[in-house]
Amino acid sequence: MADIKTKAQGLDSNVKARNITAMVEPTQNIYETLAIITKRAKQLAIDLKHELHGKLEEFAVNTDTIEEITENKDQIEISKFYERLPNPTLIATDEFIKGEIHHHYNTNRRK
């Protein structure tokens, strides 16, 4: 899987109108298209959250007093970087439009 951050950096973080007809072509159903994008967006959100928490844990200092809160400029920069990334839904939508999301139907469904 390609690095999410490098994919997302080239994307516009603003919401824009999309051609629904073109988006529905692969599935022929708007609800299936939205379900695929939603599942991918949830995966991206979880991955980004784990990655951010992993990076911020490097700066964690265990203290017993609340008064000793210090600001670390590196920690602030990392947080700002992740805040500037586009919403996971925008990233997933872009991946779907570019055909980068693989989806299939489960043929072994229970009846």
C-alpha positions in Angstrom: 0.0 0.0 0.0 1.3 3.4 -0.9 2.0 5.9 1.8 -1.2 7.7 2.6 0.5 11.0 3.4 2.2 11.3 0.0 -1.1 10.5 -1.8 -3.0 13.1 0.3 -0.5 15.9 0.0 -1.3 16.5 -3.7 -5.1 16.6 -3.1 -7.1 19.7 -2.6 -8.5 19.6 1.0 -11.7 21.5 -0.1 -14.8 19.6 -1.0 -15.8 20.0 -4.6 -18.7 18.8 -6.8 -18.3 15.4 -8.5 -19.9 13.9 -11.5 -22.1 11.3 -10.0 -22.7 9.5 -13.3 -19.0 8.9 -13.8 -18.5 7.8 -10.2 -21.3 5.2 -10.5 -20.0 3.6 -13.7 -17.9 0.9 -12.0 -20.7 -0.4 -9.8 -23.9 0.8 -11.6 -25.3 1.6 -8.2 -24.8 4.9 -6.2 -25.3 3.1 -2.9 -22.6 0.5 -3.6 -20.3 3.3 -4.7 -20.9 5.2 -1.5 -20.5 2.0 0.6 -17.1 1.3 -1.0 -15.9 4.8 -0.5 -17.1 4.8 3.1 -15.4 1.6 4.0 -12.1 2.8 2.5 -12.4 6.2 4.3 -12.9 4.3 7.6 -9.7 2.3 6.9 -7.8 5.5 6.1 -9.0 7.3 9.2 -7.9 4.4 11.4 -4.5 4.1 9.7 -3.9 7.9 10.0 -5.0 7.9 13.7 -2.6 5.0 14.6 0.2 6.7 12.7 -0.3 10.0 14.4 -0.6 8.5 17.9 2.6 6.5 17.2 4.5 9.6 16.3 3.1 11.6 19.2 4.0 8.8 21.7 7.6 9.6 21.0 7.1 12.9 22.8 5.1 11.6 25.7 6.5 12.3 29.1 5.0 10.7 32.1 4.7 13.1 35.0 2.5 13.1 38.0 1.7 16.8 38.1 -0.5 18.7 35.7 1.4 21.9 36.0 4.5 20.6 34.1 3.0 20.7 30.6 5.6 21.7 28.1 5.2 22.5 24.5 7.4 20.7 22.0 7.7 22.4 18.6 8.2 19.2 16.8 5.1 17.7 18.3 3.1 20.8 17.3 4.4 20.6 13.7 3.5 16.9 13.4 0.0 17.7 14.7 -0.4 20.6 12.3 0.7 18.4 9.4 -1.9 15.8 10.1 -4.6 18.5 10.6 -3.8 19.9 7.1 -4.3 16.6 5.4 -7.5 16.2 3.5 -10.4 14.4 5.1 -10.2 10.6 4.7 -13.4 10.7 2.7 -11.9 13.0 0.2 -8.8 10.7 -0.1 -11.0 7.6 -0.5 -13.2 9.4 -3.2 -10.1 10.3 -5.1 -8.8 6.7 -4.9 -12.2 5.4 -6.1 -12.3 7.8 -9.1 -8.7 6.9 -10.1 -9.6 3.2 -9.9 -7.2 2.5 -7.0 -9.7 0.7 -4.8 -10.2 -3.0 -5.4 -13.7 -4.2 -4.5 -15.5 -7.4 -5.1 -18.7 -9.2 -4.1 -18.6 -12.0 -1.6 -20.1 -15.0 -3.4 -20.1 -17.2 -0.3 -23.0 -15.4 1.4 -25.2 -17.2 3.9 -28.8 -17.5 2.8 
